[in-house]
Amino acid sequence: MATGNLLRFGQHKDAVEKIDSIVKVEGIDVLFIGPSDLSQSLGYPGDAGHPVVKKVMNDAFSKIIESEKIAGTAGNLERLDVRAIYA
């Protein structure tokens, strides 16, 4: 049975800024972004739907998907407006 690794990251803007390096790590299959903590670190506490937070998440999700990894979040994708990257 194949097993994958889960890396929960994106709790802070510093982690998202390093996404290009993180997606290259061998054995990591899933990358998770926590919108609430991310919004806090970006200066928009409690506002995961803020346009800046959405852009950061969309950019990160795009890079994750382009690297053929699985992107995940605990957030409401409709509210975060990240569905377009799956179309």
C-alpha positions in Angstrom: 0.0 0.0 0.0 1.3 3.4 -1.0 1.4 6.0 1.8 1.7 9.7 1.5 2.9 12.4 3.8 0.8 15.3 5.0 2.3 18.6 5.6 0.1 21.0 7.4 1.4 24.5 6.7 0.2 27.9 5.8 -0.6 28.8 9.4 1.7 31.8 8.9 2.6 34.0 5.9 6.3 32.9 6.2 5.3 29.3 5.3 3.3 30.4 2.3 6.2 32.6 1.1 8.3 29.4 1.0 5.8 27.4 -1.0 8.1 27.1 -4.0 10.6 25.2 -1.9 8.0 23.2 0.1 6.3 21.7 -3.0 9.7 20.3 -4.1 10.2 18.2 -1.0 10.1 14.6 -1.9 7.4 12.5 -0.2 5.0 15.4 0.5 1.7 14.8 -1.3 -0.7 17.1 0.5 -0.2 20.7 1.5 -2.7 22.3 3.8 -3.4 26.0 4.3 -5.1 27.3 7.5 -7.0 30.5 6.5 -7.7 31.8 9.9 -4.2 31.8 11.2 -2.9 32.9 7.8 -5.3 35.9 7.9 -4.0 36.8 11.3 -0.4 36.7 10.2 -1.2 38.9 7.1 -2.7 41.5 9.4 -6.4 40.7 8.8 -7.4 38.8 11.9 -10.6 37.0 11.6 -11.1 38.0 8.0 -10.1 35.0 5.9 -12.3 36.3 3.1 -10.3 39.6 2.8 -9.0 40.1 -0.8 -5.4 40.0 0.3 -5.9 36.7 2.1 -7.8 35.3 -0.8 -5.0 36.3 -3.2 -2.3 34.7 -1.1 -4.4 31.5 -0.8 -5.2 31.4 -4.5 -1.5 31.9 -5.4 -0.4 29.2 -3.0 -3.1 26.7 -4.2 -2.1 27.4 -7.8 1.5 26.6 -7.1 0.6 23.4 -5.1 -1.6 22.2 -7.9 0.9 23.0 -10.6 3.4 20.9 -8.7 0.9 18.0 -8.9 0.4 18.0 -5.1 -3.0 18.1 -3.4 -4.1 21.4 -1.9 -6.3 21.4 1.2 -7.9 23.9 3.6 -10.2 23.9 6.5 -11.9 27.0 5.1 -15.1 27.4 3.1 -13.9 27.4 -0.5 -16.9 29.5 -1.6 -16.2 32.2 0.9 -12.5 32.0 0.1 -13.2 32.2 -3.7 -10.6 29.6 -4.6 -12.8 27.3 -6.7 -11.6 28.9 -9.9 -8.3 27.2 -9.7 -10.0 23.8 -10.0 -11.9 24.7 -13.2 
